[in-house]
Amino acid sequence: MAPVPRYCYPTQSDQEDDETRNNEEEAETESEKAFQSRSEDNNNNMVKVRVRGQDLLLPLQLSLNNPNLHSNTSFFSMRSTLTLFRSLSLSLSTLRQPSPPLLPRPRRFPRFSVTVDPAVHDAAEEPLPDTDTYRFDRSSAATAEAESKRLRGPEVDVVELSEVPDEWRRARVAWLCKELPAHKAGTLVRILNAQRKWLKQEDATYILMHCLRIRENETAFRVYKWMMQRNWYRFDFALATKLADYMGKERKFSKCREVFDDIVNQGRVPSESTFHILVVAYLSAPVQGCLDEACSIYNRMIQLGGYQPRLSLHNSLFKALVSKPGTMSKNYLKQAEFIYHQLVTTGLDVHKDIYGGLIWLHSYQDSIDKERIAELREEMHRAGIEKGREVLVSILRAHAREGEVEEAEKTWCKLLKFENDPPSLAFVYKMEVYSKIGMHLKSLDIFREMQSKLGKTSVTAYNKIIEILCKAQESEIAESIMEDFVKSGLKPLMPSYVYLLNMYFNLELHDKLEETFSQCLEKCRPNCTIYTIYLNSLVKVGHIDKAADIFNQMNRDVSIGVNARSCNIILSAYLSLGNHLKAEKIYDFMCLKKYEIDSLSMEKIDYILSLKRKIVKKPTSLKLSKEQREILIGLLLGGLQIDSDDQRKKHIIRFDLDGNSKGHYVLKSHIYRQFYEWLHPTYKPSDDYDSDNIPDKFCTIASSHFGFYADQFWSKGQPTIPKLVHRWLSPCVLAHWYMYGGHRNSLGDILLKIKGSLEGVENIVKKFKAMSIDCKVKRKGRVFWIGILGSNSAWFWKLVEPYIIEDKYFSVTGDEMMEEEDSMKTEDINFNSDSGE
């Protein structure tokens, strides 16, 4: 066998610039000719597309010419489109001069990109003027993603195949290099296990690096995880760095983080490239919580690694911090100041949007730091940076929150010089600053001026002027503007209805309040705040029976719920009426939920209970109710996480809900109320909570009561399926599993997601079979998707519907998720009759 020369594996950026191989040239030329001939045949139906700087004509109906496509799903059309673009990429790659690489490798297709007109792209992505997000300049320095391609980690020393002493070993290593990328995770592990008697670290390292070179990064990661479980494994810093960098460049941030943690656990400091690439991977992921992780890795890069991040990384992270609405971004002020401090201390150029973004963040704080804003403005002046519209609006916002009319007027004049028609938010802040000094009619004049100048009115402006007028108790004007607001069709209307109801309650116009409450029920979905104001009004006028009905309705409806304020209102009503029996029930309920009781009511209830009980009932320990246990099992099946201490004696349940999902928005208020007494004190700062201010992430206190669920569902820190899970699949459990980790498409098909073992999924399938529900199972790694299709989904829905919260939000979630899962590399799982199906 001829000796194989040693080679150094290039980085992924080098691979993207590699020359195409000679043995691909003929196939690419044939693909180009075939594409040209098809283009001539379809010259009448063409669309012009720009690909890699080349203007090409694509046939519009290419994927529709095959009659077989009409009788199947969109999978085949999607597959045809992919084949077309692969042919396109091959034809374009012939424009470059090929040169043979050092080692043979499987044929790969170059990446393609379709460019869009920059003007159209900018117009589509530019935020609306009424939004409160900071618009970061796109023309700022090079992106961190481009910088990551220029960063290189340590080189990996790989043994040559010619240096392997035995020919049979060389042949097997070569066979594994060819065979492993073609198999899925389960088969790949079985193949490697069959070779464990002779396969050593040098052989596995060669296979892993070969997979990285041919861009089979998932296969390389699985080989790496298999290596770590062998007793001969020795940690290789260069190899782990190379793998982490490749996974991060593919935006596989979870796998990149896993290798990153392996490096840290070995007592080593990851390389600069790994830190940089992992931060970029987190920033590019649209997953909730990734921004916090990116900030954490960025801080560790400086504090643990002692590295100086590139300018592009500073700018990219800062841009991500200010890309959210101000009420959310204001929590990242310390991180933004830390980035600014690093820019200044390392002597890097501070972009104008860094100054503007910091002022923008300071203007949203509950306590405005005027001195810091003045310092930033002075530094902008010394740097020769002019204040743009965003900066002036931020300064105006800060003056409005402080009630500084003169300074606000000066900023307003500067804004008028900058542009004739200021944004609507500027008018809103000007209205606010005059309302702070009691000039609510002046605020109304500004509102009318905004309508005449801009020709339209934003939701923020409507809500602000109604709030100002309601606080000033200008009921007639507020009602008139509210009518215009409703007729405009803009939403949300809820804040304005809250202002009106509070105004009517303070003016003791209870008939008006009830009328407005009825209108609110028709126009929007009321929440706990709206019902609590109405409940207080009924108690105020002495309609205790109707108030009791409203309270019971709130308690039954999980989308509304009750809070400490509503419980105190009805408790005081029963005490004043002398209905001690119902007052005791409300008191017991409040003790169970750990709601704070008003001091006056507490004195009365203590006296009443002292007459009947020797000791006032005060719960000393918590205990999960039956409903809480069923909800918890359903959420755990859907992916809920439990954290345990080192001794596994106390456990914390972490509720993580998607803030962008309407279903999860309703579900989180239901979970928050059900487990309120178990929540950590930091997540219940106020008893007067509502769905709008409940965080998307919250957790319970550390308790031993969750030990059973930790042992059954999170054994050894990993999600598992209990062996007795089939005994616990009640309708309530299934409903919460579906609401937390399931989907339903427009056809009614239901998809349930679960992580665990194949045996656990088989037990669930058997239970469904016993319930006359047939299902199909697909697998991707440790994630299983249980599909309940056709008439089976109707029976499943009938079973769980009584426990579903807000059917209109959970019934249909669209087909996008189902199509996304169909496009994944999944493995069909069939349980035969022997297994009980």
ZAMARGU-4260 file (C-alpha; in steps of 0.2 Angstrom, whole numbers, plus 5000, padded with zeros to 4 digits):
<rodrens>
0) 5000/5000/5000 | 5007/5017/4995 | 5010/5028/5010 | 4998/5042/5014 | 5006/5059/5017
5) 5003/5068/5033 | 4991/5082/5032 | 4985/5096/5043 | 4967/5098/5044 | 4960/5115/5039
10) 4948/5125/5049 | 4930/5126/5042 | 4933/5143/5034 | 4948/5135/5025 | 4937/5121/5019
15) 4924/5134/5012 | 4938/5141/5001 | 4946/5124/4996 | 4947/5121/4977 | 4935/5108/4970
20) 4943/5091/4966 | 4948/5085/4948 | 4937/5070/4949 | 4922/5080/4952 | 4924/5091/4937
25) 4916/5080/4924 | 4901/5077/4935 | 4899/5096/4938 | 4901/5099/4919 | 4887/5086/4915
30) 4876/5094/4928 | 4879/5111/4921 | 4874/5105/4903 | 4859/5096/4910 | 4853/5112/4919
35) 4856/5122/4903 | 4846/5110/4892 | 4831/5111/4905 | 4832/5130/4905 | 4830/5130/4886
40) 4815/5119/4887 | 4806/5129/4900 | 4811/5146/4893 | 4793/5153/4894 | 4792/5151/4913
45) 4808/5158/4921 | 4812/5168/4936 | 4828/5177/4938 | 4839/5173/4953 | 4856/5179/4959
50) 4867/5165/4965 | 4885/5168/4970 | 4886/5184/4961 | 4879/5176/4945 | 4862/5180/4937
55) 4853/5164/4933 | 4836/5159/4926 | 4826/5146/4936 | 4811/5137/4929 | 4796/5141/4940
60) 4787/5124/4938 | 4802/5113/4938 | 4795/5103/4954 | 4778/5102/4947 | 4782/5093/4930
65) 4782/5076/4938 | 4764/5070/4939 | 4768/5059/4955 | 4771/5075/4965 | 4752/5079/4965
70) 4747/5064/4974 | 4759/5066/4989 | 4765/5078/5002 | 4776/5093/5000 | 4791/5082/5004
75) 4794/5078/4986 | 4793/5095/4980 | 4805/5101/4993 | 4817/5087/4989 | 4816/5092/4970
80) 4820/5110/4975 | 4835/5104/4985 | 4841/5094/4970 | 4839/5109/4958 | 4850/5120/4969
85) 4863/5107/4971 | 4864/5106/4953 | 4865/5125/4952 | 4879/5125/4965 | 4889/5112/4955
90) 4887/5122/4939 | 4893/5138/4947 | 4908/5129/4956 | 4915/5125/4938 | 4919/5144/4937
95) 4934/5141/4949 | 4950/5132/4945 | 4950/5115/4954 | 4966/5108/4962 | 4967/5091/4970
100) 4968/5090/4989 | 4980/5080/4998 | 4969/5066/5003 | 4954/5059/4994 | 4937/5063/5002
105) 4919/5060/4998 | 4911/5071/4985 | 4902/5086/4993 | 4891/5100/4987 | 4897/5118/4988
110) 4885/5130/4998 | 4874/5141/4988 | 4866/5158/4993 | 4853/5168/4985 | 4855/5187/4987
115) 4841/5199/4989 | 4840/5217/4984 | 4848/5227/4999 | 4835/5240/4999 | 4821/5227/5000
120) 4830/5218/5014 | 4832/5233/5024 | 4814/5239/5022 | 4808/5222/5027 | 4818/5221/5043
125) 4818/5239/5049 | 4808/5241/5065 | 4792/5252/5064 | 4794/5269/5072 | 4782/5265/5085
130) 4792/5251/5092 | 4803/5254/5108 | 4818/5244/5102 | 4834/5252/5098 | 4839/5252/5080
135) 4857/5247/5079 | 4866/5253/5063 | 4869/5239/5051 | 4885/5248/5044 | 4895/5245/5060
140) 4911/5235/5060 | 4913/5218/5053 | 4901/5205/5060 | 4907/5193/5074 | 4902/5178/5062
145) 4915/5184/5049 | 4928/5186/5063 | 4925/5168/5069 | 4931/5161/5052 | 4948/5170/5055
150) 4951/5163/5072 | 4961/5146/5073 | 4963/5134/5087 | 4978/5123/5090 | 4982/5110/5077
155) 4978/5092/5080 | 4992/5079/5078 | 4985/5064/5068 | 4994/5048/5065 | 4996/5044/5047
160) 4987/5028/5040 | 5004/5022/5034 | 5011/5023/5051 | 4998/5010/5057 | 5008/4994/5059
165) 4995/4981/5053 | 4987/4982/5036 | 4970/4975/5043 | 4969/4989/5055 | 4972/5002/5041
170) 4959/4993/5031 | 4946/4994/5045 | 4950/5012/5049 | 4947/5017/5031 | 4931/5006/5031
175) 4925/5015/5047 | 4929/5032/5039 | 4918/5028/5024 | 4904/5019/5034 | 4900/5029/5049
180) 4894/5045/5041 | 4880/5035/5032 | 4872/5029/5048 | 4861/5036/5061 | 4866/5038/5080
185) 4860/5021/5086 | 4868/5011/5071 | 4884/5021/5073 | 4886/5017/5091 | 4883/4998/5088
190) 4896/4998/5074 | 4909/5006/5085 | 4905/4995/5099 | 4909/4980/5088 | 4926/4987/5085
195) 4930/4991/5104 | 4942/4976/5106 | 4955/4984/5093 | 4950/5002/5091 | 4961/5014/5101
200) 4962/5033/5103 | 4974/5036/5088 | 4962/5027/5077 | 4946/5035/5084 | 4955/5052/5082
205) 4959/5049/5064 | 4941/5044/5061 | 4934/5060/5070 | 4946/5072/5061 | 4941/5063/5044
210) 4923/5067/5048 | 4926/5085/5052 | 4936/5087/5036 | 4921/5080/5025 | 4909/5091/5036
215) 4901/5076/5044 | 4901/5086/5061 | 4887/5076/5069 | 4896/5060/5066 | 4912/5067/5073
220) 4903/5072/5089 | 4895/5055/5091 | 4913/5047/5089 | 4919/5059/5102 | 4906/5055/5114
225) 4909/5037/5111 | 4928/5039/5114 | 4925/5047/5131 | 4917/5032/5137 | 4932/5021/5134
230) 4944/5017/5147 | 4959/5021/5136 | 4953/5038/5133 | 4965/5052/5136 | 4959/5070/5135
235) 4965/5079/5120 | 4964/5098/5121 | 4967/5102/5103 | 4954/5088/5097 | 4941/5095/5109
240) 4944/5113/5103 | 4943/5108/5085 | 4927/5099/5087 | 4919/5113/5098 | 4924/5126/5085
245) 4916/5115/5071 | 4900/5112/5080 | 4899/5131/5085 | 4901/5136/5067 | 4886/5125/5062
250) 4876/5134/5076 | 4875/5118/5086 | 4877/5128/5102 | 4871/5114/5114 | 4884/5102/5107
255) 4897/5116/5106 | 4893/5120/5124 | 4894/5102/5129 | 4912/5100/5123 | 4916/5117/5130
260) 4911/5111/5147 | 4921/5095/5145 | 4937/5106/5142 | 4933/5117/5158 | 4930/5101/5168
265) 4947/5095/5163 | 4954/5110/5172 | 4959/5118/5155 | 4955/5135/5148 | 4946/5135/5131
270) 4954/5143/5117 | 4949/5161/5111 | 4941/5153/5096 | 4930/5142/5106 | 4924/5156/5117
275) 4921/5168/5102 | 4912/5155/5091 | 4901/5149/5106 | 4895/5167/5109 | 4891/5169/5091
280) 4882/5153/5091 | 4871/5158/5105 | 4868/5175/5098 | 4862/5167/5081 | 4850/5155/5090
285) 4832/5161/5092 | 4830/5151/5107 | 4824/5159/5124 | 4838/5160/5136 | 4852/5160/5123
290) 4856/5178/5126 | 4859/5176/5144 | 4871/5161/5140 | 4880/5172/5127 | 4883/5185/5141
295) 4889/5172/5153 | 4902/5165/5140 | 4907/5182/5135 | 4911/5187/5154 | 4920/5170/5156
300) 4930/5174/5141 | 4937/5189/5149 | 4938/5184/5167 | 4942/5166/5166 | 4952/5165/5149
305) 4960/5182/5151 | 4956/5185/5132 | 4952/5202/5124 | 4937/5199/5113 | 4937/5206/5095
310) 4928/5222/5092 | 4915/5213/5081 | 4911/5202/5096 | 4908/5217/5108 | 4897/5225/5095
315) 4887/5210/5091 | 4883/5206/5109 | 4879/5224/5113 | 4867/5224/5098 | 4858/5209/5104
320) 4856/5217/5121 | 4847/5232/5114 | 4837/5223/5101 | 4823/5218/5113 | 4809/5230/5119
325) 4815/5243/5132 | 4805/5235/5146 | 4815/5219/5143 | 4832/5226/5138 | 4833/5237/5154
330) 4838/5222/5164 | 4854/5220/5154 | 4861/5238/5158 | 4875/5231/5169 | 4881/5219/5155
335) 4880/5234/5142 | 4891/5245/5154 | 4903/5230/5156 | 4905/5229/5137 | 4907/5248/5136
340) 4921/5247/5149 | 4930/5233/5140 | 4930/5244/5124 | 4937/5259/5133 | 4950/5250/5143
345) 4957/5240/5128 | 4958/5255/5117 | 4945/5249/5104 | 4934/5261/5094 | 4917/5264/5102
350) 4904/5265/5089 | 4891/5278/5090 | 4877/5266/5093 | 4886/5260/5109 | 4884/5277/5116
355) 4866/5278/5110 | 4862/5261/5116 | 4868/5265/5134 | 4858/5281/5135 | 4843/5271/5128
360) 4845/5258/5142 | 4847/5271/5156 | 4831/5280/5150 | 4821/5264/5154 | 4827/5261/5171
365) 4815/5263/5186 | 4828/5276/5194 | 4836/5287/5181 | 4854/5290/5183 | 4855/5308/5176
370) 4873/5310/5180 | 4878/5294/5170 | 4868/5300/5155 | 4876/5317/5156 | 4893/5308/5156
375) 4889/5298/5140 | 4883/5314/5131 | 4899/5322/5136 | 4909/5308/5129 | 4899/5308/5113
380) 4903/5326/5111 | 4922/5323/5114 | 4922/5309/5101 | 4914/5321/5089 | 4898/5310/5087
385) 4882/5320/5084 | 4866/5315/5093 | 4854/5306/5081 | 4836/5304/5083 | 4837/5288/5093
390) 4848/5297/5106 | 4837/5312/5107 | 4821/5302/5110 | 4830/5292/5123 | 4835/5309/5132
395) 4817/5315/5130 | 4811/5299/5138 | 4822/5301/5153 | 4816/5319/5156 | 4798/5314/5154
400) 4800/5300/5168 | 4808/5313/5179 | 4795/5327/5175 | 4808/5339/5169 | 4798/5350/5158
405) 4811/5363/5153 | 4824/5350/5148 | 4811/5340/5139 | 4806/5356/5129 | 4825/5359/5124
410) 4826/5341/5118 | 4810/5343/5109 | 4817/5358/5099 | 4833/5349/5095 | 4822/5334/5088
415) 4812/5346/5078 | 4828/5353/5070 | 4833/5335/5066 | 4817/5331/5057 | 4800/5340/5055
420) 4789/5325/5060 | 4796/5317/5076 | 4791/5299/5079 | 4775/5295/5089 | 4785/5290/5104
425) 4792/5307/5106 | 4774/5314/5107 | 4770/5301/5120 | 4785/5306/5131 | 4780/5325/5129
430) 4763/5321/5134 | 4770/5311/5149 | 4781/5325/5155 | 4766/5338/5156 | 4755/5325/5165
435) 4768/5324/5179 | 4766/5342/5183 | 4747/5341/5182 | 4744/5349/5165 | 4733/5335/5157
440) 4725/5347/5145 | 4742/5351/5138 | 4745/5333/5136 | 4728/5332/5126 | 4733/5346/5115
445) 4750/5337/5111 | 4740/5321/5107 | 4729/5331/5095 | 4744/5339/5087 | 4752/5322/5084
450) 4736/5316/5075 | 4736/5331/5064 | 4755/5330/5060 | 4757/5311/5058 | 4740/5307/5052
455) 4739/5292/5062 | 4739/5287/5081 | 4748/5273/5089 | 4742/5261/5102 | 4755/5268/5114
460) 4748/5285/5112 | 4730/5280/5114 | 4735/5271/5130 | 4745/5285/5137 | 4732/5299/5134
465) 4718/5288/5142 | 4729/5284/5157 | 4733/5303/5159 | 4715/5308/5157 | 4708/5294/5169
470) 4721/5299/5182 | 4714/5317/5180 | 4696/5310/5181 | 4692/5318/5165 | 4679/5305/5161
475) 4670/5313/5146 | 4686/5316/5136 | 4693/5299/5141 | 4677/5290/5135 | 4677/5300/5119
480) 4695/5295/5115 | 4691/5277/5120 | 4678/5276/5107 | 4690/5282/5094 | 4702/5269/5100
485) 4690/5255/5099 | 4684/5260/5081 | 4702/5261/5075 | 4703/5242/5077 | 4720/5244/5086
490) 4725/5232/5100 | 4728/5229/5114 | 4714/5238/5123 | 4716/5230/5140 | 4727/5244/5148
495) 4715/5257/5143 | 4700/5247/5150 | 4710/5245/5167 | 4712/5264/5167 | 4694/5267/5164
500) 4688/5255/5177 | 4699/5262/5190 | 4693/5280/5187 | 4675/5274/5188 | 4678/5265/5204
505) 4687/5281/5212 | 4673/5292/5206 | 4660/5279/5213 | 4652/5277/5196 | 4648/5259/5198
510) 4635/5258/5185 | 4647/5265/5172 | 4660/5253/5178 | 4648/5238/5176 | 4644/5244/5158
515) 4662/5246/5154 | 4666/5229/5161 | 4653/5221/5149 | 4661/5231/5134 | 4678/5224/5139
520) 4671/5206/5139 | 4665/5209/5121 | 4681/5217/5114 | 4695/5208/5122 | 4700/5193/5134
525) 4699/5200/5152 | 4712/5195/5165 | 4713/5194/5183 | 4715/5213/5185 | 4699/5218/5176
530) 4689/5205/5186 | 4696/5211/5203 | 4691/5229/5200 | 4674/5223/5195 | 4673/5212/5211
535) 4679/5226/5222 | 4665/5237/5214 | 4651/5224/5218 | 4657/5222/5236 | 4657/5241/5238
540) 4639/5243/5233 | 4634/5228/5243 | 4631/5215/5230 | 4639/5201/5240 | 4630/5186/5231
545) 4635/5192/5214 | 4652/5196/5220 | 4653/5178/5226 | 4648/5171/5209 | 4661/5182/5201
550) 4674/5176/5213 | 4670/5158/5210 | 4670/5161/5191 | 4687/5168/5192 | 4693/5153/5202
555) 4686/5141/5190 | 4692/5149/5174 | 4711/5145/5174 | 4714/5159/5161 | 4708/5172/5174
560) 4712/5165/5191 | 4712/5173/5208 | 4726/5182/5218 | 4729/5189/5235 | 4720/5205/5232
565) 4704/5197/5226 | 4704/5185/5240 | 4706/5199/5253 | 4691/5208/5245 | 4679/5193/5246
570) 4686/5189/5263 | 4682/5206/5270 | 4665/5206/5262 | 4660/5189/5271 | 4667/5196/5287
575) 4657/5212/5286 | 4642/5202/5282 | 4644/5190/5296 | 4645/5175/5285 | 4659/5166/5296
580) 4658/5149/5288 | 4662/5156/5270 | 4675/5167/5278 | 4684/5152/5286 | 4684/5143/5269
585) 4692/5159/5261 | 4705/5160/5275 | 4710/5141/5273 | 4712/5144/5254 | 4723/5159/5257
590) 4733/5149/5270 | 4735/5135/5257 | 4741/5147/5244 | 4752/5157/5257 | 4743/5174/5252
595) 4746/5188/5263 | 4730/5193/5273 | 4725/5211/5277 | 4729/5216/5295 | 4711/5221/5299
600) 4704/5205/5292 | 4717/5195/5301 | 4711/5202/5318 | 4693/5198/5314 | 4697/5180/5308
605) 4708/5176/5323 | 4694/5181/5335 | 4681/5170/5325 | 4693/5155/5324 | 4698/5157/5343
610) 4679/5154/5347 | 4679/5138/5337 | 4697/5131/5337 | 4709/5130/5351 | 4723/5135/5340
615) 4722/5146/5325 | 4725/5135/5309 | 4742/5139/5302 | 4749/5127/5290 | 4767/5122/5295
620) 4772/5111/5280 | 4767/5110/5261 | 4760/5095/5253 | 4756/5092/5234 | 4738/5090/5230
625) 4731/5077/5218 | 4729/5090/5205 | 4746/5097/5207 | 4754/5079/5206 | 4745/5076/5190
630) 4750/5093/5182 | 4768/5090/5187 | 4768/5072/5179 | 4761/5079/5163 | 4773/5094/5163
635) 4788/5082/5166 | 4783/5071/5152 | 4783/5087/5141 | 4801/5091/5146 | 4800/5100/5163
640) 4817/5101/5171 | 4821/5096/5189 | 4838/5101/5198 | 4844/5092/5213 | 4858/5095/5225
645) 4873/5084/5227 | 4865/5073/5240 | 4849/5072/5230 | 4839/5076/5245 | 4831/5093/5240
650) 4825/5097/5222 | 4820/5112/5212 | 4807/5112/5198 | 4811/5124/5184 | 4796/5130/5174
655) 4802/5137/5157 | 4788/5143/5145 | 4789/5151/5128 | 4785/5169/5129 | 4781/5169/5110
660) 4768/5156/5112 | 4750/5161/5115 | 4746/5144/5122 | 4761/5145/5134 | 4756/5163/5139
665) 4739/5156/5146 | 4747/5140/5153 | 4760/5150/5163 | 4747/5159/5173 | 4738/5143/5177
670) 4754/5135/5183 | 4759/5150/5192 | 4743/5150/5202 | 4743/5131/5205 | 4761/5131/5212
675) 4760/5148/5220 | 4764/5142/5237 | 4779/5132/5231 | 4787/5146/5221 | 4803/5154/5226
680) 4801/5171/5235 | 4810/5180/5221 | 4797/5175/5209 | 4782/5182/5219 | 4787/5200/5224
685) 4769/5205/5223 | 4753/5197/5227 | 4744/5207/5214 | 4751/5197/5200 | 4743/5195/5182
690) 4748/5186/5166 | 4756/5201/5159 | 4769/5202/5173 | 4772/5184/5177 | 4790/5179/5170
695) 4792/5166/5157 | 4804/5157/5168 | 4801/5154/5187 | 4806/5140/5199 | 4800/5132/5216
700) 4809/5132/5232 | 4821/5118/5236 | 4810/5104/5244 | 4811/5085/5247 | 4793/5084/5242
705) 4799/5083/5224 | 4811/5068/5227 | 4799/5055/5220 | 4797/5065/5204 | 4816/5068/5203
710) 4820/5049/5205 | 4807/5044/5192 | 4808/5057/5179 | 4826/5064/5181 | 4837/5050/5186
715) 4855/5054/5186 | 4852/5072/5180 | 4844/5066/5163 | 4826/5065/5158 | 4820/5047/5159
720) 4803/5038/5157 | 4797/5029/5173 | 4793/5010/5171 | 4776/5013/5179 | 4772/5028/5168
725) 4757/5019/5161 | 4748/5019/5178 | 4749/5038/5179 | 4742/5043/5161 | 4726/5051/5167
730) 4716/5063/5156 | 4723/5077/5166 | 4741/5071/5164 | 4739/5069/5145 | 4731/5086/5144
735) 4746/5095/5152 | 4758/5085/5143 | 4750/5091/5127 | 4749/5109/5132 | 4767/5110/5138
740) 4776/5099/5125 | 4763/5095/5111 | 4757/5102/5095 | 4741/5100/5085 | 4740/5104/5066
745) 4725/5111/5056 | 4720/5093/5052 | 4718/5088/5070 | 4733/5077/5071 | 4742/5078/5088
750) 4761/5076/5091 | 4768/5073/5108 | 4786/5076/5112 | 4795/5066/5125 | 4813/5061/5130
755) 4819/5045/5137 | 4821/5026/5132 | 4813/5016/5119 | 4806/5004/5133 | 4797/5019/5141
760) 4790/5025/5125 | 4784/5007/5122 | 4775/5007/5138 | 4766/5023/5134 | 4761/5016/5117
765) 4754/5000/5125 | 4744/5011/5137 | 4737/5021/5122 | 4733/5005/5113 | 4723/5000/5129
770) 4714/5016/5128 | 4709/5012/5109 | 4721/5025/5103 | 4733/5020/5089 | 4749/5030/5087
775) 4765/5031/5077 | 4782/5035/5084 | 4797/5044/5077 | 4814/5045/5085 | 4828/5058/5083
780) 4842/5053/5096 | 4834/5053/5113 | 4819/5063/5107 | 4803/5053/5103 | 4788/5061/5094
785) 4772/5051/5097 | 4760/5055/5083 | 4741/5052/5085 | 4733/5054/5068 | 4715/5054/5060
790) 4701/5047/5071 | 4713/5043/5085 | 4717/5061/5088 | 4698/5065/5089 | 4696/5052/5103
795) 4712/5058/5112 | 4705/5076/5111 | 4688/5071/5118 | 4698/5063/5132 | 4708/5078/5137
800) 4697/5092/5132 | 4689/5095/5149 | 4707/5099/5155 | 4713/5110/5141 | 4715/5128/5145
805) 4708/5140/5132 | 4704/5129/5118 | 4706/5143/5105 | 4725/5144/5109 | 4729/5126/5110
810) 4718/5118/5097 | 4728/5123/5081 | 4746/5128/5081 | 4748/5127/5062 | 4757/5115/5051
815) 4774/5123/5052 | 4780/5113/5067 | 4774/5097/5059 | 4782/5100/5043 | 4798/5105/5052
820) 4798/5088/5062 | 4795/5078/5046 | 4810/5086/5038 | 4821/5080/5052 | 4832/5065/5050
825) 4820/5054/5060 | 4819/5035/5063 | 4802/5027/5062 | 4799/5015/5077 | 4787/5001/5075
830) 4781/4991/5090 | 4776/4974/5084 | 4762/4963/5091 | 4774/4954/5102 | 4777/4970/5112
835) 4759/4972/5115 | 4753/4984/5102
</rodrens>
